[in-house]
Amino acid sequence: METFDFDWQSTDDLKIYGKCWLPAAITPKAMICTVHGFAEHIGRYEHVAQYMNKQGYGFIGFDQRGHGKSEGQRGHTPNYEALLTNVSEFIALVKEKFNGLPLFLYGHSMGGNIVANFVIRYQPNFLQGAVITSPWLKLAFNPPAFKLWLGTLMAKIYPAFKDKSELNAQELSHDPAIGQAYLADPLVHRSISAKMFVEITKAGLFAIAHAKEFNLPLLLMHGTGDNITSHQATQEFAKQVPANYLTFQLWEAMKHELHNEIVKEQVLSTMNDWIKDRLSIS
């Protein structure tokens, strides 16, 4: 395995950090371009990268604005378009660096929300397909009504206003070590801005309403034991995606981070088999 770090300056002048993992001594069969979830960073996917490298794929991702080693206010975005623009910038760099290789876009949780919206809004026919896990289309719980009212108000009058994230680290996986490592991780933050919450919430509903416009092969997966993001909302989304594009799998009783769950070997194997099938078809 070979790795390298990279960065770029976003259109609004933030330094965005990225990392790439490549299989040693061979040209990758494809590049898996990764968009991580809220309040985490790309370094948490190293074991996924290692697995995909063993299958012959390159794995590349970046820390979203306000996350990890990237610049920006923690847990904040000025608007949703900034998140999509960063994905566009990222993909442009990957296309330039790995010219001619097939590209897959992989998004988890908030990253799944962003990948779904990126495909629906931009119709990127240069991608071979998308993998979305546990997308934040809706939350699996209802935040207190007062917090919703306050968040909506503050998003208008003070967008950078932050509140503590409601995320329970023990809901990430049945493996307690995952939650413990998450809480001990210095690159993980614990807050979300009013603007970020409102923008992601609206974008999740937009993705569901426009799912019929999804124009790429899609592997969509969610655990039915997820108490962070709603698997029912993911099923609602799946019903609208054109059937000829969709491969949908629910993982019974599994929690939010399928790639970190006790069945992670099966989850990653499912991703590998699906990508391999897409490459054999093209």
RAMO-V620491 format. One record per residue. N is the residue number from 1. PHI is phi in radians with two decimals (NA if undefined). D_FIRST is the distance of its C-alpha to the first C-alpha in Angstrom with 1 decimal. Layout:
BEGIN
n: {N	N}
phi: {PHI	PHI}
d_first: {D_FIRST	D_FIRST}
END
This chain:
BEGIN
n: {1	2	3	4	5	6	7	8	9	10	11	12	13	14	15	16	17	18	19	20	21	22	23	24	25	26	27	28	29	30	31	32	33	34	35	36	37	38	39	40	41	42	43	44	45	46	47	48	49	50	51	52	53	54	55	56	57	58	59	60	61	62	63	64	65	66	67	68	69	70	71	72	73	74	75	76	77	78	79	80	81	82	83	84	85	86	87	88	89	90	91	92	93	94	95	96	97	98	99	100	101	102	103	104	105	106	107	108	109	110	111	112	113	114	115	116	117	118	119	120	121	122	123	124	125	126	127	128	129	130	131	132	133	134	135	136	137	138	139	140	141	142	143	144	145	146	147	148	149	150	151	152	153	154	155	156	157	158	159	160	161	162	163	164	165	166	167	168	169	170	171	172	173	174	175	176	177	178	179	180	181	182	183	184	185	186	187	188	189	190	191	192	193	194	195	196	197	198	199	200	201	202	203	204	205	206	207	208	209	210	211	212	213	214	215	216	217	218	219	220	221	222	223	224	225	226	227	228	229	230	231	232	233	234	235	236	237	238	239	240	241	242	243	244	245	246	247	248	249	250	251	252	253	254	255	256	257	258	259	260	261	262	263	264	265	266	267	268	269	270	271	272	273	274	275	276	277	278	279	280	281	282}
phi: {NA	-2.06	-2.28	-2.64	-1.67	-2.64	-2.69	-2.59	-1.71	-1.21	-1.10	-1.79	1.26	-1.82	-1.48	-1.85	-1.65	-2.43	-2.49	-2.23	-2.10	-2.17	-1.15	-1.27	1.18	-2.36	-1.37	-1.02	-1.24	-2.91	-1.95	-1.75	-1.76	-1.93	-2.09	-1.35	-1.56	-1.23	1.07	-2.50	-2.83	-1.17	-1.06	-1.28	-1.88	-1.05	-1.18	-1.18	-1.03	-1.08	-1.09	-1.16	-1.06	-1.13	-1.53	1.69	-1.81	-1.45	-2.31	-2.49	-2.79	-2.53	-1.44	-1.10	-0.88	1.27	-2.36	0.94	-1.63	-1.46	-1.34	2.01	-1.05	-1.04	1.19	-2.35	-2.40	-1.19	-2.95	-1.22	-1.01	-1.08	-1.17	-1.17	-1.09	-1.08	-1.14	-1.06	-1.10	-1.06	-1.08	-1.06	-1.14	-1.12	-1.07	-1.19	-1.27	-2.08	-0.96	1.64	-1.39	-1.09	-2.10	-2.09	-1.85	-2.12	-2.26	-2.03	1.01	-1.04	-1.08	-1.17	-1.00	-1.18	-1.10	-1.03	-1.22	-1.05	-1.17	-1.12	-1.45	-1.80	0.87	-1.39	-1.30	-1.45	-1.58	-1.40	2.93	-2.35	-2.06	-2.24	-2.14	0.82	-1.14	-1.44	-1.62	-2.51	-1.34	-1.45	-2.39	-1.73	-1.05	-0.92	-0.98	-1.10	-1.15	-1.10	-1.08	-1.13	-1.09	-1.11	-1.12	-1.18	-1.06	-1.53	-1.79	-2.66	-1.00	-1.46	-0.97	-2.02	-2.28	-1.19	-1.12	-1.49	-1.13	-1.71	-1.06	-1.33	-1.59	-1.30	-2.79	-1.26	-1.45	-1.08	-1.12	-1.16	-1.11	-1.12	-1.15	-1.08	-1.17	-1.55	-1.34	-1.21	-1.60	-1.64	-1.96	-2.14	-2.34	-2.37	-1.40	-1.03	-1.12	-1.04	-1.08	-1.13	-1.16	-1.18	-1.05	-1.10	-1.18	-1.10	-1.16	-1.09	-1.07	-1.09	-1.16	-2.02	-1.04	-1.10	-1.58	-1.13	-2.11	-2.32	-0.97	-2.34	-1.76	-2.06	-2.41	-2.70	-1.58	-1.34	-1.70	-1.30	-1.80	-1.87	-2.00	-1.44	-1.27	-1.16	-1.15	-1.13	-1.14	-1.08	-1.09	-1.06	-1.11	-1.71	-1.19	-0.90	-1.06	-1.23	-1.73	-1.69	-2.11	-2.15	-2.41	-1.67	-1.86	-1.04	1.20	-1.37	-1.54	-1.22	-1.67	-1.03	-1.27	-2.06	-1.43	-1.18	-1.89	-1.04	-1.08	-1.20	-1.08	-1.18	-1.11	-1.09	-1.07	-1.07	-1.09	-1.14	-1.10	-1.05	-1.11	-1.11	-1.25	-1.28	-1.32	-1.29}
d_first: {0.0	3.8	6.7	10.4	13.7	16.6	20.2	23.3	27.0	28.4	31.8	33.5	31.9	29.3	26.0	23.3	19.9	16.7	12.9	10.2	6.7	5.6	4.7	4.6	8.4	9.9	11.7	11.2	14.3	14.9	14.0	14.9	16.8	17.5	20.8	21.1	24.4	27.2	27.0	23.2	20.1	16.7	15.1	16.8	14.4	11.2	11.7	12.5	9.4	7.4	10.3	10.3	6.8	8.3	11.3	10.1	10.6	9.5	10.6	12.7	15.7	18.2	20.7	24.0	27.0	28.4	25.3	22.6	22.1	24.0	27.6	30.5	32.9	31.1	31.5	33.5	33.6	36.7	36.6	34.6	34.3	32.2	29.5	29.6	29.7	26.5	24.7	26.4	25.2	21.6	21.7	23.5	20.7	18.1	20.6	21.1	17.6	16.6	20.1	21.0	18.0	19.3	19.0	19.5	20.7	20.0	22.4	23.3	26.8	28.0	25.0	26.4	29.8	28.4	26.5	29.7	31.9	29.6	30.0	33.7	34.7	32.7	32.5	29.2	29.5	26.4	24.2	23.5	24.1	23.7	22.6	24.8	24.9	27.8	29.0	31.5	34.3	36.8	36.5	37.3	40.0	42.8	42.7	46.2	48.5	49.2	45.6	45.3	48.4	47.4	43.9	45.6	48.2	45.9	43.5	46.6	48.1	45.2	41.9	39.8	41.7	39.3	39.7	37.7	35.2	36.5	33.1	33.3	29.9	31.0	31.2	27.4	26.8	28.7	26.3	28.1	25.1	23.7	26.9	27.1	23.7	24.6	27.9	26.5	23.9	25.3	23.7	25.6	29.1	32.2	34.3	34.8	37.2	40.1	39.0	35.4	37.0	39.6	37.4	34.8	37.7	39.4	36.3	35.7	39.2	38.9	35.9	38.0	41.0	39.2	36.7	38.7	37.3	33.7	32.8	29.4	28.0	27.3	25.7	27.6	27.3	29.1	30.2	33.9	33.8	32.4	34.9	33.1	33.0	35.4	34.5	38.0	37.3	34.1	36.4	38.9	36.3	35.2	38.8	39.1	35.9	36.9	36.5	35.1	32.0	31.5	29.7	30.6	29.9	31.3	29.9	33.0	33.4	29.8	29.4	27.9	24.1	23.4	19.6	20.7	23.7	24.6	23.9	20.5	19.2	21.9	21.4	17.7	18.9	21.7	19.5	17.4	20.7	22.3	19.7	19.8	23.6	23.7	21.8	24.2	27.1	26.4}
END
